[in-house]
Amino acid sequence: MRKYLLLALLLAGLPAQAHLLKVFAYAEGAQIEGNAYFAGGGKAGGAHIQIFAGDDRLLAEPAPDAEGNFRYTARERIDHRIVANTGDGHRAEWTITAEQLPPTLPAPGGAANVASMPAAEKSAGVPATTADDSVTNVTADEIEARVARAVAAQLRPLREELQRHDEQVRLRDVLGGIGYILGLAGLVLWWRSRGKRP
């Protein structure tokens, strides 16, 4: 009887794993974009999103769209902890560290962290040649911001794909383990039934 109870408990845990809430976010310059979804692939458009600072200060509560996408513009170069909650026991977190945000954002004290910038970034501007060969002043910060946006745009699909693949592998491992347990339990029951025959 104990074995059947254990088997029932294992099977009861399956739906909870299939509907596990997840949240993914990335920083593109000062813009933080993310997505709340369920491990099975469903969208969590009704999730409640909260963004906290490292000291647990509530920074914002962006409303996700029907696909679970949300965005927030960082105003300080601090850790941002993103919490998604569906209100029925499903909760997920993701952290954007201060290092992922541009150094031009103000530090927690209020000023931009100029001391930690490389010398090239502290310079007022560098001449750049545009397509029509005219010279324009473009600051090193603007160049860095453009490069960061381009790199983030290229990396975002890869990071999302890796995150989803990791979750699919975990779910597959759980289902495979339950399958092995059921198979072994069936073999044991079959072996015992053979021994009871006259």
MIVO-814965 format. One line per 10 residues: number of its first residue (from 1); their letters; for each residue x, y, z of N, C-alpha, C, O, CB. Coordinates in pm, 1 decimal. Atoms other than C-alpha are relative to their C-alpha. Glycine has a CB too. Layout:
BEGIN
NUM	A	X Y Z X Y Z X Y Z X Y Z X Y Z; ...
This chain:
BEGIN
1	MRKYLLLALL	82.8 -120.7 0.0 0.0 0.0 0.0 86.5 126.2 0.0 53.1 226.8 -62.6 -93.8 0.4 121.8; -89.2 -114.1 -6.9 288.4 231.9 79.4 57.5 35.4 -137.3 77.2 152.5 -169.9 112.3 -28.1 98.0; -56.7 -22.2 133.7 429.0 185.3 -271.1 -98.2 75.0 -89.5 -60.0 165.1 -164.2 38.3 -134.0 -65.2; 100.6 -66.4 82.9 102.1 287.7 -434.2 -18.2 145.8 41.9 -42.0 232.6 -42.1 -133.9 -74.5 8.8; 10.8 -136.5 -49.9 84.6 596.2 -212.1 115.7 85.2 -52.4 95.9 199.7 -93.1 -2.1 1.2 154.1; -116.4 -70.6 51.4 437.7 695.1 -314.5 -15.3 28.8 -149.6 18.7 137.5 -196.5 127.3 -81.5 25.9; 21.6 -16.9 143.0 349.6 642.7 -681.0 -102.5 110.8 -27.4 -84.6 191.2 -118.8 -46.6 -132.2 -62.6; 102.9 -103.1 16.6 38.1 860.0 -645.9 56.8 138.9 28.8 23.1 235.6 -39.5 -120.0 -28.3 92.6; -61.5 -128.2 -32.0 243.0 1136.7 -483.5 91.5 47.6 -112.1 94.8 166.4 -144.0 78.0 -10.1 130.0; -87.5 -35.4 111.7 496.5 1126.4 -767.0 -80.4 51.5 -118.9 -43.3 151.2 -180.8 84.3 -120.6 -42.0
11	LAGLPAQAHL	82.6 -41.4 112.5 223.6 1151.4 -1030.3 -71.6 131.6 28.2 -94.5 211.0 -63.0 -101.4 -108.2 -33.1; 67.7 -125.0 -35.5 49.2 1431.1 -840.7 92.7 119.5 -17.3 46.0 230.7 -42.1 -51.3 -5.9 144.1; -95.7 -108.9 15.4 368.5 1638.4 -860.8 26.0 37.9 -144.3 86.8 141.8 -170.4 128.4 -36.9 64.6; -26.5 -26.9 141.4 376.2 1621.2 -1241.4 -61.4 129.1 -51.2 10.1 207.3 -113.8 -50.2 -113.1 -82.2; 57.2 -123.9 52.3 128.7 1901.7 -1322.3 68.5 124.2 54.1 82.8 223.4 -17.4 -146.3 6.1 32.0; -66.6 -116.2 -57.9 306.6 2137.5 -1083.9 130.1 28.2 -73.7 164.5 144.1 -97.3 27.0 -21.9 149.8; -124.6 -19.7 73.9 634.4 2078.7 -1268.5 -28.8 53.0 -139.7 44.9 137.7 -190.1 79.5 -131.2 -8.3; 31.8 -41.5 136.5 467.7 2124.6 -1607.6 -43.2 145.7 -6.1 -27.9 209.6 -110.3 -109.1 -88.5 -57.6; 46.9 -138.6 -1.0 323.2 2463.9 -1502.4 89.3 88.1 86.5 42.6 187.4 142.4 -144.1 6.9 50.0; -94.1 -76.4 -79.0 633.8 2593.4 -1325.3 22.1 137.0 -63.4 55.2 146.0 -181.7 132.9 -75.6 14.0
21	LKVFAYAEGA	-15.6 -136.2 51.2 653.5 2973.6 -1361.9 147.4 34.1 -13.2 227.8 1.4 74.1 -70.5 101.6 91.9; -137.0 -43.0 24.7 972.6 3116.7 -1509.4 -0.5 146.1 -40.0 -99.8 195.9 -93.1 67.1 -86.5 -109.1; -16.7 -136.6 46.0 1098.9 3468.1 -1570.4 141.4 13.8 -54.0 236.6 -37.8 4.5 -27.7 102.8 114.3; -129.2 -23.1 64.0 1382.5 3575.2 -1800.6 10.1 149.0 -30.5 -87.0 209.9 -75.6 16.4 -86.6 -130.7; -18.4 -142.8 27.9 1527.7 3926.1 -1834.6 143.0 25.8 -44.5 233.6 -52.0 -14.4 -34.1 85.6 124.4; -132.5 -41.2 44.3 1822.3 4102.7 -1995.0 2.7 151.8 -7.6 -101.6 216.6 -15.9 36.4 -63.7 -137.5; -17.0 -144.7 7.0 1962.0 4454.9 -2006.7 56.9 38.2 -135.5 155.4 -19.3 -181.8 91.6 50.4 113.4; -49.1 -57.0 125.3 2004.6 4647.7 -2330.0 19.4 148.1 25.7 -74.7 226.7 15.0 -99.4 -26.2 -120.9; -24.6 -134.5 -49.9 2171.6 4968.4 -2220.4 -67.9 13.1 135.9 -53.0 -73.9 221.7 -52.1 108.6 -100.3; 73.3 -18.2 -125.7 1956.4 5107.8 -1939.4 -136.6 -67.3 -3.5 -206.5 -71.5 97.7 -16.7 148.3 30.1
31	QIEGNAYFAG	132.1 62.1 15.9 1649.5 4925.9 -2074.3 6.1 -146.4 45.0 88.1 -223.8 -4.3 -48.6 9.8 -148.3; 12.0 139.0 -44.4 1556.8 4603.7 -1891.6 -126.3 -57.1 -63.0 -235.8 -4.5 -43.4 -4.5 -11.0 157.7; 113.7 65.7 63.8 1332.6 4373.8 -2093.5 -5.0 -144.3 47.6 98.2 -207.0 71.3 9.8 7.2 -155.6; 13.7 137.2 -48.5 1192.5 4041.1 -1983.9 -128.3 -64.5 -44.3 -210.3 -5.5 -114.6 7.9 -3.2 148.8; 114.6 79.9 39.5 934.5 3771.4 -2023.4 -32.1 -97.7 111.8 57.1 -164.0 164.7 26.7 -74.6 -133.2; 46.6 98.8 -97.2 727.3 3566.1 -1778.2 -75.6 -108.0 -76.0 -159.0 -78.0 -161.5 -90.6 65.8 110.5; 60.7 111.7 73.2 620.6 3220.1 -1895.8 1.5 -124.0 87.5 65.7 -126.4 192.5 74.5 -26.7 -133.7; 2.0 126.6 -71.1 548.8 2866.1 -1781.3 94.7 -97.7 -67.6 116.6 -90.1 -188.5 -142.7 -57.6 5.9; -101.5 92.4 51.0 801.4 2583.9 -1821.7 -51.9 -82.3 -116.5 26.5 -121.6 -202.8 47.3 -92.3 110.7; 55.8 76.6 110.9 565.2 2398.0 -2054.3 -9.9 79.6 -129.0 -42.8 23.6 -233.5 -135.3 -50.9 37.0
41	GGKAGGAHIQ	5.7 -83.4 119.7 577.6 2691.4 -2297.3 -113.9 99.8 0.0 -120.2 185.2 -88.4 -11.2 -86.0 -120.0; 113.1 -92.8 -5.4 259.2 2875.7 -2194.1 42.9 139.5 41.2 140.7 155.7 114.3 -105.3 -51.2 95.8; -29.2 -139.6 -32.4 259.7 3254.6 -2166.3 -64.5 37.4 132.2 -174.9 -7.1 163.6 -49.1 93.7 -111.9; 50.4 -43.7 -130.3 214.4 3417.8 -1826.7 -34.4 148.4 -6.5 22.1 229.5 66.9 104.2 -27.5 112.3; 39.1 -139.2 17.1 48.0 3739.8 -1938.6 -66.6 59.6 122.3 -63.1 181.2 141.0 -91.4 12.5 -116.2; 67.8 -50.0 -119.3 -147.0 3766.4 -1613.2 88.9 7.0 122.4 40.7 34.7 232.2 -117.3 -85.5 30.3; -91.2 -1.3 -115.2 162.3 3750.1 -1392.7 18.2 142.0 52.5 13.8 239.3 -22.8 136.8 -60.3 -38.2; -28.3 -129.3 -63.7 229.2 4030.4 -1146.6 151.6 14.0 7.7 218.2 -68.1 70.8 -66.5 10.9 143.9; -144.3 -21.3 4.5 580.2 4169.3 -1207.0 38.2 111.5 96.1 -22.9 218.3 96.3 46.5 33.6 -143.6; -54.7 -101.9 -88.9 775.1 4356.7 -940.1 151.2 4.2 -18.7 215.5 -99.5 -35.4 -37.5 -28.8 149.1
51	IFAGDDRLLA	-144.6 -16.8 12.3 1127.1 4498.1 -968.3 50.4 65.6 128.2 6.6 174.0 166.7 37.7 85.7 -126.6; -54.5 -46.2 -127.0 1326.4 4539.9 -647.7 147.5 36.1 -15.5 217.9 -21.4 -98.5 -17.9 -107.2 108.8; -142.7 -30.0 -8.4 1662.6 4701.5 -574.4 65.7 -105.2 89.4 -2.3 -187.3 150.9 24.6 145.0 55.5; -72.2 95.7 -84.2 1932.9 4504.3 -394.7 -36.0 11.3 146.5 -23.9 -86.3 220.6 147.7 19.0 -16.0; 38.6 -19.4 -140.6 1813.2 4654.5 -63.1 -149.2 -24.1 21.5 -206.3 22.4 120.2 36.7 141.6 45.9; 142.7 35.6 -7.6 1457.7 4521.8 -126.9 -94.6 118.9 -15.6 -211.9 109.2 20.2 -28.0 -67.4 131.3; 84.0 -114.4 31.1 1328.3 4866.6 -226.3 -79.0 -31.3 -125.7 -21.3 -77.3 -224.2 84.4 129.1 -17.8; 82.0 22.1 118.9 1035.7 4837.0 -470.0 23.3 114.2 -97.7 -1.8 230.5 -66.3 -150.7 -11.4 36.8; -30.7 -101.7 100.9 1138.8 5017.5 -789.5 -116.0 21.1 -97.1 -145.7 134.4 -135.0 125.2 -39.3 -77.3; 107.2 -12.5 99.3 850.3 4942.0 -1026.0 -83.7 -126.7 -2.1 -42.3 -231.7 47.1 57.7 28.6 -140.6
61	EPAPDAEGNF	88.9 114.1 22.2 558.6 4713.4 -1108.5 -50.8 7.9 -143.5 -166.2 43.8 -166.9 -119.5 -1.4 102.9; 43.1 -8.8 140.2 551.7 4696.3 -1489.2 -105.2 -105.0 -33.0 -94.3 -219.8 9.9 119.8 -15.8 -93.5; 106.9 92.5 38.5 239.4 4537.3 -1635.5 43.6 -75.4 -126.7 75.9 -12.2 -227.3 -135.7 76.9 -23.9; -37.7 74.7 120.6 322.2 4254.4 -1879.2 -113.0 0.7 -102.8 -229.9 17.4 -68.1 37.2 -144.8 36.1; 101.9 11.3 103.8 143.8 4225.6 -2212.6 -56.1 -142.6 -1.0 -22.2 -222.4 86.4 58.6 37.3 -139.5; 64.8 131.9 5.4 -60.4 3919.0 -2314.2 100.6 -112.9 -16.5 73.0 -226.7 21.5 -100.3 -4.5 -114.2; -104.2 101.2 19.7 262.5 3735.9 -2407.4 90.9 -13.5 121.4 179.5 -98.9 122.6 83.2 33.9 -122.2; -84.7 4.1 -119.0 417.6 3801.0 -2065.3 121.6 89.3 -9.3 206.4 86.3 79.9 44.0 -139.6 25.8; -115.5 -88.4 17.1 666.6 4060.2 -2199.8 -17.5 126.9 82.7 -127.7 180.6 94.4 19.8 35.5 -148.8; 1.8 -124.9 -76.1 757.6 4358.8 -1984.0 131.3 73.9 -22.3 229.3 15.6 -68.7 -23.0 -27.1 151.5
71	RYTARERIDH	-122.6 -79.0 11.2 1012.8 4642.1 -1983.8 3.4 106.3 108.2 -99.4 149.6 160.2 11.0 64.8 -139.2; -21.8 -100.9 -103.9 1160.1 4889.7 -1740.0 131.7 71.7 -30.6 228.9 8.0 -71.4 2.6 -65.2 143.9; -122.7 -76.3 20.9 1418.1 5168.2 -1772.2 68.2 21.9 134.2 12.9 86.3 223.4 -29.6 135.8 -69.7; -76.5 -13.6 -124.7 1683.2 5149.7 -1500.1 43.1 144.2 18.6 83.4 210.7 -76.8 123.5 -93.2 -0.1; -39.6 -137.0 -30.9 1757.3 5478.8 -1327.7 125.9 5.4 85.9 185.4 111.6 104.2 -113.2 71.9 70.5; -120.8 8.3 -81.7 2044.4 5358.9 -1107.2 80.1 -122.6 -42.6 23.5 -219.8 -92.9 -35.1 -6.6 151.9; -85.6 115.3 31.2 2339.9 5125.3 -1161.3 11.0 -86.7 125.6 110.5 -83.8 198.1 142.8 46.1 -49.6; 10.0 89.2 -115.6 2235.4 4873.0 -898.0 -56.8 -133.5 -47.7 -104.3 -145.2 -160.7 -89.8 62.7 113.2; 63.7 127.7 31.8 2120.5 4511.0 -889.6 -151.3 19.6 -6.7 -209.2 89.9 76.2 36.9 -108.8 105.4; 145.7 -3.3 14.6 1760.7 4472.1 -1008.8 -51.7 -142.9 10.2 -19.9 -227.0 -73.9 -42.9 66.2 -136.2
81	RIVANTGDGH	58.5 133.2 -18.6 1570.3 4168.4 -876.1 -143.2 2.3 -52.0 -227.7 77.0 -2.6 4.1 -43.7 150.6; 131.7 4.3 63.1 1270.1 4083.3 -1091.6 -75.4 -120.4 55.4 -26.5 -233.2 51.0 11.6 -7.6 -156.3; 82.6 105.2 -58.7 992.2 3883.5 -925.2 -131.0 -8.5 -78.6 -201.5 91.0 -95.2 -27.2 27.6 152.1; 128.2 25.2 68.1 702.0 3729.3 -1120.0 -83.7 -88.1 91.1 -33.3 -184.2 149.2 20.9 -68.0 -141.5; 88.7 73.0 -90.5 401.9 3601.0 -926.2 -137.9 -9.7 -65.0 -193.0 90.9 -109.7 -8.4 70.0 140.1; 133.3 15.8 58.6 75.0 3454.5 -1054.8 -109.6 1.6 105.4 -227.8 -2.4 71.0 -7.2 -129.1 -79.0; 99.6 -7.7 -105.6 -97.6 3469.5 -716.2 -56.7 -134.3 43.0 -132.5 -140.7 139.8 -110.7 86.9 -43.7; 51.0 131.8 -38.2 -169.9 3095.0 -705.3 113.0 -93.1 43.2 105.5 -214.7 25.6 -77.6 -62.4 -116.2; -111.4 79.8 -49.6 158.9 2981.6 -555.8 117.4 -8.0 -95.3 223.8 -56.3 -56.3 -46.8 -136.9 30.5; -110.7 1.9 95.4 372.2 3016.7 -869.4 77.5 130.8 11.0 19.6 239.2 4.9 -51.7 -21.6 -145.4
91	RAEWTITAEQ	-84.4 -117.3 -18.9 667.2 3253.2 -823.0 136.5 -27.9 -61.6 187.7 -139.4 -51.3 13.2 36.4 151.1; -132.0 15.6 61.6 994.8 3310.1 -1010.1 78.0 130.0 13.7 19.6 237.8 24.2 -12.5 -40.6 -149.5; -86.2 -116.8 -14.3 1292.7 3545.4 -982.3 111.1 -2.5 -103.1 152.3 -108.8 -149.7 58.7 6.7 140.8; -115.6 -16.7 88.6 1567.5 3678.4 -1209.2 70.3 127.3 43.4 4.6 225.0 79.3 -42.2 6.1 -152.6; -75.0 -117.4 -43.3 1845.9 3923.5 -1125.3 83.8 56.7 -114.0 157.4 -15.9 -180.8 89.6 -34.9 118.9; -88.4 -74.1 89.1 2005.7 4184.3 -1349.3 100.6 69.2 91.1 62.6 153.7 172.1 -79.5 103.8 -92.1; -101.1 -57.9 -87.9 2335.5 4276.6 -1182.7 37.9 139.9 -47.0 15.3 176.8 -162.3 124.5 -90.0 5.7; -41.5 -137.1 32.0 2472.6 4630.0 -1170.9 101.9 1.2 -113.5 105.1 95.3 -192.8 58.9 68.9 124.2; -103.3 6.1 104.5 2761.3 4521.1 -1397.4 -60.2 -12.0 -139.9 6.1 21.2 -238.2 93.6 -117.9 25.6; 65.0 13.4 129.5 2512.5 4449.0 -1677.3 -58.5 132.4 -49.9 -101.6 142.0 -164.8 -109.2 -104.4 8.1
101	LPPTLPAPGG	55.3 -131.1 35.3 2397.4 4813.2 -1677.2 113.2 95.7 -35.5 225.3 76.8 11.6 -85.3 57.5 116.4; -106.8 -90.7 42.8 2591.5 5102.2 -1837.4 57.8 80.1 116.5 -14.9 117.4 208.5 -52.2 95.2 -106.6; -63.1 -75.9 -109.3 2843.6 5284.6 -1615.4 -42.4 146.1 3.5 -11.4 216.9 99.3 150.2 -7.7 -12.3; 45.7 -139.6 0.9 2685.8 5616.2 -1714.8 -120.5 22.3 91.2 -153.9 136.5 122.8 -35.0 42.4 -141.9; 112.9 -15.4 -92.9 2387.2 5546.0 -1488.6 51.3 43.3 137.1 162.6 7.1 175.1 -80.7 -132.7 11.8; -44.5 -40.2 -134.1 2403.7 5706.2 -1142.7 15.7 -120.0 92.1 -62.4 -214.9 86.9 -98.6 99.2 61.1; -19.5 102.1 -103.7 2540.8 5490.0 -863.2 -104.5 24.3 109.2 -174.4 125.5 105.0 147.4 4.4 59.4; 100.6 -20.3 -105.4 2323.6 5443.4 -550.7 10.1 136.1 68.6 -90.1 187.2 118.6 13.0 -108.5 103.7; -16.2 -132.3 -61.5 2469.6 5771.3 -417.5 -61.4 111.0 -82.7 -90.7 218.0 -29.4 145.8 29.2 21.8; 64.0 -100.7 82.7 2323.5 5959.6 -715.0 82.8 49.4 -115.9 26.7 106.6 -209.4 -37.1 113.7 82.6
111	AANVASMPAA	-84.4 -48.5 109.7 2624.3 6038.0 -939.6 46.9 -115.6 -85.5 56.4 -229.2 -39.0 120.6 77.9 54.0; -52.1 103.3 89.2 2752.4 5848.7 -1239.4 135.7 -44.6 50.0 212.3 36.0 102.9 9.6 51.1 -145.8; -123.1 58.6 -50.4 3041.0 5619.9 -1155.1 114.7 28.8 -96.6 164.2 -61.8 -163.6 -16.6 -152.0 20.9; -102.7 -41.2 94.9 3300.5 5816.7 -1353.6 135.1 -59.3 36.6 215.3 -88.6 -52.0 9.2 152.1 -5.9; -130.3 50.5 -43.8 3592.9 5688.6 -1143.8 30.5 -137.4 -56.1 146.3 -169.7 -82.5 6.1 -4.8 150.6; -22.2 136.8 47.3 3540.2 5331.4 -1266.0 4.1 -9.5 -151.2 29.2 -117.4 -204.9 -107.4 -90.9 52.8; -1.1 4.2 145.8 3520.8 5429.9 -1634.7 143.0 1.1 -52.9 230.2 64.1 6.8 -79.0 118.1 -57.6; -130.3 -11.9 63.5 3819.3 5374.2 -1862.1 22.9 142.1 -48.8 -72.0 218.5 -66.9 12.3 -98.7 -116.1; -34.5 -137.1 39.9 4005.3 5689.1 -1972.3 -68.1 40.1 -129.9 -107.1 155.7 -146.3 150.8 14.3 -14.9; 62.8 -32.0 128.3 3859.6 5665.9 -2324.2 -144.1 42.4 17.9 -194.4 125.2 -58.1 7.1 -119.0 -93.8
121	EKSAGVPATT	140.5 -32.9 -21.2 3506.3 5684.1 -2183.4 -17.1 134.1 69.2 -123.7 195.1 61.2 -67.2 -108.4 81.0; 11.1 -126.2 -70.6 3584.3 5991.5 -1974.4 15.7 118.8 -94.4 -23.2 230.7 -60.7 103.5 7.1 110.4; -23.8 -109.6 93.2 3680.6 6195.8 -2280.1 -131.7 58.2 -48.9 -232.8 -11.7 -55.6 84.3 -47.6 -118.6; 123.7 -67.9 39.1 3427.2 6448.0 -2401.7 -55.2 -53.2 -130.0 -176.7 -68.8 -142.8 23.3 148.5 -12.1; 49.6 49.5 127.3 3407.1 6317.0 -2755.7 113.7 -31.6 -93.6 226.3 14.4 -74.9 -93.2 100.3 -63.6; -98.3 34.2 100.8 3588.1 6170.6 -3053.1 -62.0 26.2 -135.5 -181.5 3.2 -154.4 47.0 -147.6 13.4; 57.9 -23.0 132.0 3547.2 6267.3 -3415.1 -29.0 -131.3 -69.4 50.1 -225.3 -62.3 93.0 85.1 -85.6; 37.5 119.8 74.9 3368.1 6010.2 -3625.9 -44.7 42.1 -138.1 -107.1 146.9 -154.8 -112.0 -80.2 72.6; 36.7 -32.2 137.4 3318.4 6003.4 -4000.2 -130.0 -69.6 -35.2 -142.1 -191.0 -18.5 111.8 -40.6 -98.3; 127.7 58.0 38.8 2964.5 5950.6 -4122.1 5.7 -41.7 -145.8 109.2 -27.4 -210.9 -115.6 99.4 24.0
131	ADDSVTNVTA	4.4 51.5 136.6 2854.6 5805.9 -4456.2 26.6 108.8 -102.2 80.4 81.5 -209.5 -134.2 -64.2 -27.5; -22.8 -107.6 97.7 2866.3 6147.4 -4623.5 132.4 72.7 25.0 152.1 184.8 -21.9 -115.6 100.4 4.4; -135.5 -47.7 -26.3 3225.0 6202.9 -4497.9 5.5 129.3 81.5 110.1 194.1 86.4 71.1 20.7 -129.8; -5.5 -115.7 -88.4 3127.5 6485.9 -4265.3 41.6 -47.6 139.2 11.0 -160.2 178.3 -137.6 74.4 4.6; -50.2 36.9 -131.8 3288.4 6486.6 -3920.5 -100.1 47.0 105.2 -144.6 161.8 104.3 141.3 61.4 25.8; 96.8 -29.3 -105.4 3057.1 6471.0 -3618.9 62.6 -37.3 133.5 144.8 -128.7 140.1 -134.4 -77.0 -22.7; -47.5 36.5 -132.8 3129.3 6466.8 -3246.9 -90.1 -108.4 57.0 -209.2 -86.7 79.3 4.1 123.4 93.7; 72.2 110.9 -62.2 3024.7 6131.9 -3104.7 77.7 -37.7 124.8 196.5 -69.0 117.2 -16.1 -123.1 -98.1; -70.2 30.9 -124.2 3106.7 6065.9 -2742.1 27.1 -149.2 9.0 -39.6 -231.3 -54.0 -81.2 47.2 121.8; -34.3 141.1 -21.6 3267.6 5743.8 -2631.4 -116.6 -73.6 65.1 -137.9 -192.0 39.2 126.9 -12.7 87.7
141	DEIEARVARA	115.6 62.6 -64.6 2959.6 5677.8 -2416.9 -106.1 -38.5 -102.9 -168.1 -144.3 -92.1 -60.4 94.5 105.2; 99.2 30.8 103.2 2733.5 5695.5 -2723.6 43.4 -121.4 -82.0 -38.0 -206.9 -116.6 -21.6 121.7 -92.1; -50.9 115.3 74.9 2957.2 5453.0 -2910.8 -18.8 -126.9 81.4 -64.2 -228.9 29.5 149.0 19.1 -36.2; 14.3 117.8 -85.1 2959.7 5215.2 -2615.0 -146.0 -42.8 10.5 -177.0 -161.9 8.4 56.7 27.7 139.3; 142.9 32.1 -11.3 2581.2 5238.8 -2581.9 -50.2 -67.2 -126.9 -127.9 -162.4 -120.3 -82.2 127.2 28.4; 42.7 59.9 126.1 2532.5 5160.7 -2950.7 52.1 -142.7 -14.8 -20.3 -232.7 -57.3 47.2 85.1 -117.5; -57.6 134.9 7.7 2769.5 4864.2 -2937.1 -72.0 -93.0 96.2 -103.2 -206.8 61.1 151.5 2.8 31.6; 68.6 83.8 -100.2 2602.1 4735.3 -2618.4 -138.7 -39.0 -48.8 -180.5 -153.3 -30.0 -10.6 74.1 135.4; 132.8 31.7 51.7 2257.9 4758.1 -2781.6 7.1 -104.0 -110.7 -74.9 -195.6 -116.3 -68.5 126.0 -51.3; -13.5 94.8 110.5 2377.2 4574.1 -3091.1 35.0 -139.3 50.8 -20.5 -238.5 3.8 106.5 48.0 -98.7
151	VAAQLRPLRE	-39.3 130.3 -56.0 2543.4 4297.1 -2888.6 -116.7 -63.4 75.1 -141.8 -183.1 61.4 121.7 15.7 94.3; 113.6 53.2 -75.9 2241.6 4260.8 -2657.9 -108.4 -51.8 -93.6 -169.8 -155.0 -66.6 -57.8 107.6 93.1; 101.7 44.1 95.5 2007.8 4236.0 -2956.8 37.8 -134.0 -62.4 -49.2 -216.7 -90.0 -19.6 105.4 -109.8; -44.9 126.9 57.1 2220.4 3953.5 -3098.6 -1.2 -112.4 102.7 -30.0 -227.3 68.9 139.5 15.2 -57.6; -8.7 102.8 -104.0 2258.8 3770.8 -2766.7 -135.2 -38.6 57.2 -150.5 -150.2 107.1 88.9 47.3 111.1; 129.5 27.7 -62.9 1896.0 3792.7 -2652.1 -62.4 -130.9 -47.9 -100.2 -212.5 36.2 -95.5 114.0 -27.2; 62.1 125.9 41.5 1758.5 3511.2 -2873.9 78.6 -121.9 45.7 19.9 -225.0 78.6 -14.8 -3.1 -150.2; -81.9 113.6 -44.6 2051.6 3287.0 -2781.2 -21.8 -28.8 148.1 -34.9 -144.5 188.1 149.0 27.4 -26.5; 20.5 20.4 -143.8 2005.3 3343.9 -2407.7 -138.2 -58.3 27.4 -152.3 -147.2 111.4 17.5 132.4 76.2; 134.4 53.0 -18.4 1630.2 3282.0 -2432.0 -6.6 -147.6 -40.2 -67.9 -229.6 28.0 -101.2 81.8 -81.3
161	ELQRHDEQVR	0.8 139.0 47.4 1687.4 2964.0 -2631.6 71.0 -92.1 98.2 23.3 -202.3 125.4 66.3 -10.0 -138.1; -71.7 80.2 -99.2 1943.8 2835.9 -2380.5 -83.4 -20.9 125.0 -86.3 -130.7 180.7 132.2 66.3 36.4; 85.0 10.8 -119.5 1707.4 2909.6 -2091.5 -112.5 -100.8 -22.3 -137.6 -185.5 63.4 -59.1 137.8 37.1; 111.1 90.9 28.5 1416.5 2726.4 -2255.8 50.0 -143.1 -17.9 -14.4 -238.0 26.9 -75.9 45.7 -125.8; -56.0 134.4 19.0 1637.7 2433.6 -2358.2 34.0 -63.7 134.1 9.3 -182.5 154.7 125.5 5.6 -89.1; -34.9 50.3 -132.4 1763.2 2398.3 -2000.5 -125.1 -49.6 72.3 -121.7 -153.8 137.8 70.3 109.4 82.8; 123.1 41.1 -66.3 1403.4 2382.8 -1873.5 -57.3 -126.1 -63.4 -108.1 -213.2 7.2 -102.8 112.4 -4.8; 51.6 119.9 67.3 1302.1 2126.1 -2137.6 78.4 -123.2 41.6 20.7 -230.3 60.3 5.7 16.8 -152.4; -82.5 113.1 -42.3 1594.7 1904.4 -2039.2 -38.9 -43.4 140.6 -49.5 -163.0 167.7 149.8 36.5 -5.4; 38.0 34.4 -137.2 1496.4 1922.9 -1671.2 -133.9 -73.1 2.6 -147.4 -174.2 71.7 -7.2 126.5 87.2
171	LRDVLGGIGY	131.0 63.4 3.4 1132.0 1836.0 -1746.4 10.5 -140.1 -58.5 -53.8 -233.2 -10.0 -99.1 84.7 -81.2; -19.4 130.2 61.7 1244.2 1550.3 -1972.4 65.1 -96.7 99.2 29.0 -214.3 104.1 86.0 13.1 -127.2; -65.2 84.8 -100.3 1470.2 1418.1 -1693.9 -99.7 -46.5 106.2 -97.9 -162.4 147.7 116.2 75.6 66.5; 100.1 36.2 -101.0 1182.5 1428.0 -1442.7 -95.6 -106.0 -55.0 -123.9 -205.9 11.1 -79.3 125.2 45.4; 92.6 96.6 60.2 945.3 1248.6 -1679.6 68.5 -134.2 -24.1 8.3 -239.5 -3.1 -56.1 54.7 -132.0; -73.9 124.3 20.1 1213.6 993.8 -1768.0 19.6 -75.8 129.9 6.5 -198.2 133.0 134.3 28.6 -63.3; -16.9 65.3 -130.5 1281.6 924.5 -1399.6 -128.3 -64.3 48.9 -126.2 -174.4 103.9 48.7 100.2 102.8; 129.1 58.0 -40.1 911.6 871.0 -1330.6 -30.0 -123.2 -83.8 -83.7 -221.7 -33.2 -114.3 103.7 -14.4; 20.2 116.6 85.8 896.2 636.7 -1629.4 81.0 -120.0 47.1 30.8 -232.3 48.1 36.6 33.6 -143.3; -82.6 109.4 -53.0 1184.4 430.5 -1490.6 -59.4 -57.8 127.6 -62.5 -179.5 145.8 142.5 49.0 26.8
181	ILGLAGLVLW	58.7 47.4 -126.3 1019.1 412.9 -1148.5 -123.4 -86.0 -27.3 -140.9 -192.3 32.2 -37.4 119.7 91.3; 119.7 77.7 33.3 690.1 297.3 -1300.9 36.7 -134.5 -62.2 -24.6 -236.9 -32.0 -89.9 79.2 -95.8; -43.8 125.1 62.3 871.7 39.5 -1513.0 53.7 -98.7 101.3 20.4 -217.1 96.2 105.4 27.5 -104.1; -54.4 88.1 -104.2 1062.9 -100.3 -1215.1 -111.0 -50.2 92.6 -111.2 -166.9 131.9 108.0 73.9 82.0; 111.2 43.4 -85.3 746.4 -106.0 -1002.5 -81.6 -107.5 -71.3 -125.3 -203.3 -7.6 -90.5 120.1 38.0; 72.6 101.7 76.3 570.8 -301.1 -1280.8 73.6 -132.9 -2.0 11.3 -238.4 10.4 -23.1 47.6 -142.1; -79.1 123.9 -1.8 855.3 -554.1 -1296.5 -8.5 -69.6 135.5 -22.9 -191.6 143.3 146.7 29.8 -34.1; 8.0 59.1 -134.6 848.0 -603.0 -919.4 -137.1 -63.9 21.2 -145.2 -175.2 73.2 26.6 107.6 109.1; 134.7 55.1 -16.1 469.2 -654.6 -921.1 -17.6 -126.9 -84.0 -78.3 -224.0 -38.9 -105.9 104.9 -39.5; 8.7 118.4 85.1 495.9 -898.2 -1211.4 76.4 -116.4 61.7 28.0 -229.6 60.2 54.0 30.5 -140.2
191	WRSRGKRP	-80.9 105.7 -61.5 771.5 -1094.2 -1034.3 -70.0 -57.8 121.9 -67.6 -179.1 142.7 138.1 53.8 39.4; 71.7 47.8 -119.2 568.3 -1115.7 -713.2 -122.3 -81.6 -38.5 -154.3 -181.5 26.0 -42.0 118.0 88.7; 119.8 74.5 41.5 257.8 -1228.6 -899.0 39.7 -138.7 -50.5 -36.9 -233.6 -33.3 -78.0 77.5 -110.3; -47.9 131.8 44.8 460.5 -1513.3 -1055.0 27.1 -91.9 118.5 0.8 -212.0 112.5 127.5 15.0 -84.6; -33.8 82.2 -117.4 574.2 -1629.8 -711.5 -122.0 -48.7 74.7 -114.5 -148.1 146.9 87.7 77.8 94.3; 121.3 40.9 -73.5 217.7 -1650.9 -579.2 -80.2 -106.4 -72.8 -175.0 -160.7 -16.1 -88.5 120.2 25.1; 74.8 102.1 73.7 98.0 -1890.7 -849.8 27.9 -138.0 58.4 140.5 -165.0 100.3 36.3 3.2 -150.2; -22.5 135.4 -53.3 43.9 -2256.0 -734.3 92.5 -82.1 -88.9 121.2 -197.8 -57.9 -132.7 -72.9 16.2
